[in-house]
Amino acid sequence: MKIGERIKELRQEHALSQAQLAKKIGTSQKAVDYWERGVNEPKVSYVMALVHFFELSYDEFFTEIDLPDKK
């Protein structure tokens, strides 16, 4: 799973629109849309905001996310 898919999954589990989530973490609906579609990835500050908002640990947030292999 990619980070955008994880964000979308969490957003939908909490029955939030993209605009509602964006307002809660201090960004735009367009940014959330871009993250979910994989156009962009959130900056670290927004990842921190998402983790805090969804009341998760970083491990819980990243558990299902496929991280790129280091070369």
Buried (B, 14 or more C-beta within 10 A) or exposed (E): EBBBBBBBEBBEEEEBEBEEBBBBBEBEBEBBBBBBEEEEBBEEEBBBBBBEBBEBEEEEBBEEEEEEEEE
